[in-house]
Amino acid sequence: MEKMPYRDGEVLVDMKAAVAGAEAVTTTSDWRQALPVLTGSMATLRELRLSDAPSLLAMLSTEEVSRFISPPPTTVEGFERFIAWTHRERTAGNYACFAVVPHGMDSAIGIIQVRQLEPGFATAEWGFAIGSGFWGTGVFLDGAKMVVDFAFDVVGAHRLEARAAVANGRGNGALRKIGAVQEGVLRKSFLRNGEYLDQTLWTILDDDWRRSRSAGGARIH
Ligand SMILES: CC(C)(COP(=O)(O)OP(=O)(O)OC[C@H]1O[C@@H](n2cnc3c(N)ncnc32)[C@H](O)[C@@H]1OP(=O)(O)O)[C@@H](O)C(=O)NCCC(=O)NCCS
């Protein structure tokens, strides 16, 4: 498949240095070589490391977390293979997967991922899962906002889609809260445990997101 030119911003500014009043450190960086480290009020997002595998297995393989998502790996080795795959797909420019690491911790308690739905990443799809001990804490919203910023400002997507099983109350609630717009229901679109489930299609557009961000809110409508 022929590669489309990307229109991502390639300059990342070290905000910590800027906030500290020090001279801003400008790093020329391409997310396909290495993901930026994104620092929020509750969590840091960074590239997955092979050493995250045991923590991700413990966090994501429980029944309540995996109920409405594609089955995660069931072993540490399986997660290591997944992590290696995320690095290859990032290098190819198809996909980015961030580890969610709450402040004060070292290991990932979840992931937020973005993949292109067409060459060039104009339309992208995101997905996420965090350990149930962190549900309702605000860690997801903190990380999610940074990934939406990343998808629009760094990767250059203009439309970000998410699919959540209609029966997934928290998944749909989290997308509604961040300001995604419900565009429709994809009937019997997701096979889980031998059953086809309906999914809600949620979208965020870059213009809406930027307008909302400059107005200072998470909601875009
Ligand atoms: C999706 C996920 C990352 C969201 O993180 P979270 O910390 O649970 O999200 P939040 O608590 O910030 O937001 C969820 C919202 O849904 C609401 N909610 C919870 N159960 C609900 C239900 N049954 N129906 C409607 N809304 C519901 C919550 O009240 C909350 O809104 P509020 O903060 O305004 O009260 C997390 O739940 C998760 O990992 N789930 C398992 C994996 C998954 O399903 N991923 C989504 C695939 S689309």
The ligand as an SDF file (V2000), in Angstrom:
LIG
                    3D

 48 50  0  0  0  0  0  0  0  0999 V2000
  -14.1220    2.8250   29.4890 C   0  0  0  0  0  0  0  0  0  0  0  0
  -13.2440    3.2040   30.6740 C   0  0  0  0  0  0  0  0  0  0  0  0
  -11.7970    3.4070   30.2230 C   0  0  0  0  0  0  0  0  0  0  0  0
  -13.7730    4.5200   31.2430 C   0  0  0  0  0  0  0  0  0  0  0  0
  -13.0540    4.8640   32.4170 O   0  0  0  0  0  0  0  0  0  0  0  0
  -13.8930    5.2180   33.7450 P   0  0  0  0  0  0  0  0  0  0  0  0
  -12.9310    5.6930   34.7710 O   0  0  0  0  0  0  0  0  0  0  0  0
  -14.7660    4.0710   34.0710 O   0  0  0  0  0  0  0  0  0  0  0  0
  -14.7600    6.4310   33.1830 O   0  0  0  0  0  0  0  0  0  0  0  0
  -15.4500    7.5760   34.0210 P   0  0  0  0  0  0  0  0  0  0  0  0
  -15.8620    7.0670   35.3740 O   0  0  0  0  0  0  0  0  0  0  0  0
  -14.6100    8.7900   33.9580 O   0  0  0  0  0  0  0  0  0  0  0  0
  -16.7140    7.8540   33.1180 O   0  0  0  0  0  0  0  0  0  0  0  0
  -17.7270    6.9090   32.9690 C   0  0  0  0  0  0  0  0  0  0  0  0
  -19.0540    7.6190   33.0300 C   0  0  0  0  0  0  0  0  0  0  0  0
  -20.0890    6.6930   32.7080 O   0  0  0  0  0  0  0  0  0  0  0  0
  -21.0580    6.7350   33.7140 C   0  0  0  0  0  0  0  0  0  0  0  0
  -21.6490    5.4200   33.8200 N   0  0  0  0  0  0  0  0  0  0  0  0
  -21.2410    4.3910   34.5710 C   0  0  0  0  0  0  0  0  0  0  0  0
  -22.0580    3.3420   34.3750 N   0  0  0  0  0  0  0  0  0  0  0  0
  -23.0000    3.7290   33.5030 C   0  0  0  0  0  0  0  0  0  0  0  0
  -24.1160    3.1000   32.9230 C   0  0  0  0  0  0  0  0  0  0  0  0
  -24.4200    1.8450   33.2120 N   0  0  0  0  0  0  0  0  0  0  0  0
  -24.8700    3.8070   32.0530 N   0  0  0  0  0  0  0  0  0  0  0  0
  -24.5570    5.0660   31.7610 C   0  0  0  0  0  0  0  0  0  0  0  0
  -23.4820    5.7400   32.2730 N   0  0  0  0  0  0  0  0  0  0  0  0
  -22.7220    5.0520   33.1400 C   0  0  0  0  0  0  0  0  0  0  0  0
  -20.3140    7.1180   34.9540 C   0  0  0  0  0  0  0  0  0  0  0  0
  -21.1950    7.6370   35.9380 O   0  0  0  0  0  0  0  0  0  0  0  0
  -19.3450    8.1530   34.4330 C   0  0  0  0  0  0  0  0  0  0  0  0
  -19.9500    9.4340   34.2560 O   0  0  0  0  0  0  0  0  0  0  0  0
  -19.8230   10.5760   35.4110 P   0  0  0  0  0  0  0  0  0  0  0  0
  -18.3690   10.7490   35.7470 O   0  0  0  0  0  0  0  0  0  0  0  0
  -20.4400   11.7700   34.7600 O   0  0  0  0  0  0  0  0  0  0  0  0
  -20.5870   10.0740   36.5660 O   0  0  0  0  0  0  0  0  0  0  0  0
  -13.2740    2.0810   31.7650 C   0  0  0  0  0  0  0  0  0  0  0  0
  -14.5700    1.9860   32.2970 O   0  0  0  0  0  0  0  0  0  0  0  0
  -12.8570    0.7400   31.2160 C   0  0  0  0  0  0  0  0  0  0  0  0
  -11.6770    0.4470   31.1130 O   0  0  0  0  0  0  0  0  0  0  0  0
  -13.8220   -0.1330   30.8750 N   0  0  0  0  0  0  0  0  0  0  0  0
  -13.5020   -1.4670   30.3500 C   0  0  0  0  0  0  0  0  0  0  0  0
  -12.9640   -1.4420   28.9410 C   0  0  0  0  0  0  0  0  0  0  0  0
  -13.9640   -0.7980   27.9990 C   0  0  0  0  0  0  0  0  0  0  0  0
  -15.1550   -1.0910   28.0420 O   0  0  0  0  0  0  0  0  0  0  0  0
  -13.4650    0.0790   27.1350 N   0  0  0  0  0  0  0  0  0  0  0  0
  -14.3130    0.8950   26.2750 C   0  0  0  0  0  0  0  0  0  0  0  0
  -14.4520    0.3790   24.9360 C   0  0  0  0  0  0  0  0  0  0  0  0
  -15.3640    1.6070   24.0120 S   0  0  0  0  0  0  0  0  0  0  0  0
  1  2  1  0
  2  3  1  0
  2  4  1  0
  2 36  1  0
  4  5  1  0
  5  6  1  0
  6  7  2  0
  6  8  1  0
  6  9  1  0
  9 10  1  0
 10 11  2  0
 10 12  1  0
 10 13  1  0
 13 14  1  0
 14 15  1  0
 15 16  1  0
 15 30  1  0
 16 17  1  0
 17 18  1  0
 17 28  1  0
 18 19  1  0
 18 27  1  0
 19 20  2  0
 20 21  1  0
 21 22  1  0
 21 27  2  0
 22 23  1  0
 22 24  2  0
 24 25  1  0
 25 26  2  0
 26 27  1  0
 28 29  1  0
 28 30  1  0
 30 31  1  0
 31 32  1  0
 32 33  2  0
 32 34  1  0
 32 35  1  0
 36 37  1  0
 36 38  1  0
 38 39  2  0
 38 40  1  0
 40 41  1  0
 41 42  1  0
 42 43  1  0
 43 44  2  0
 43 45  1  0
 45 46  1  0
 46 47  1  0
 47 48  1  0
M  END
$$$$
